[in-house]
């Protein structure tokens, strides 16, 4: 999938040098394609399916993050008229997910690729052993798409946006990536195994996730037992929301908290080597504990390899009219379950020879 994105950018850059590309579209497409490929296997190639999954994921994320009247007036949720009026959009999306999965599961159950190794085949093969109903399978699949596409895309988009706004960091990452490849030889593609020689690239992605955690409040949790936190009693059955965004920007716990500063993870000091997989409460972009993100290492691998290739193969600039006035990418975020920039990201690639 990375190879396809690189080839597409090369093609567009050669066809219209200096023209800005819609990176939001390109990177969103990459995330949706790699997730669909892992989850659906060969069927991901079926025309229009990747786009459909991406569209449904985006609508679901905006619905989940919106204001929910029933959270404030729970009894309303039992009224039929409430469900029909207020939840009509959610029910419409739910129906579309359902139809898509019915089609998909029927195809797989009657398909020929019995030894395929994709996620849907695996789930269906375990259905009997684990007593999973078809609805269980559908729920797990929706989970995978909602959890994987938007989040991975956001880390990539924010990383590129921060790099273009902080050109000294861009220059440093680019130097590292280009110097860690064999001298005098232009690689076709940077592979996952090359990434171990790129600590600064890794720190840059980590820093992008610190300032812009894709899921700023993680997922809502539900306390199962009464417990005490900082002298407050939290009764069992409370909806608990963790503000990972605020934890990662707290100036009493971070040096230069508001600054995009990847060096913090590599230099000596209190921010050095902060873990991002749930061991350090200052920084929990994937959550922590039993419900920690199930795809964290997969996500990081796919994001790192894509970013390394973007930086290796191309030099990047803002559209000429923005460069001329020294403008920056607007980092204004919009409200939702995931943290998303309001504007699309447009950048101009120049092929590195
Ligand atoms: C950089 C990208 C990603 C970020 C930042 C991210 C972040 C998160 C967060 C914050 C949670 C909720 C944890 C909690 O509430 O404690 C979560 C859950 C989850 N994530 Fe990710 N995620 C990413 C990519 C992925 C990918 C690529 C996959 C699948 C391949 C995935 C699969 C899941 C699943 C299945 C859950 C639900 C786990 C559960 O509830 O038991 N995520 N993720």
Boltz pocket constraint, residues with backbone or C-beta under 6 A from the ligand:
constraints:
  - pocket:
      binder: B
      contacts: [[A, 143], [A, 144], [A, 147], [A, 148], [A, 149], [A, 151], [A, 152], [A, 155], [A, 213], [A, 214], [A, 215], [A, 217], [A, 218], [A, 219], [A, 220], [A, 284], [A, 285], [A, 286], [A, 287], [A, 288], [A, 290], [A, 291], [A, 292], [A, 293], [A, 294], [A, 295], [A, 296], [A, 298], [A, 299], [A, 300], [A, 303]]
      max_distance: 6.0
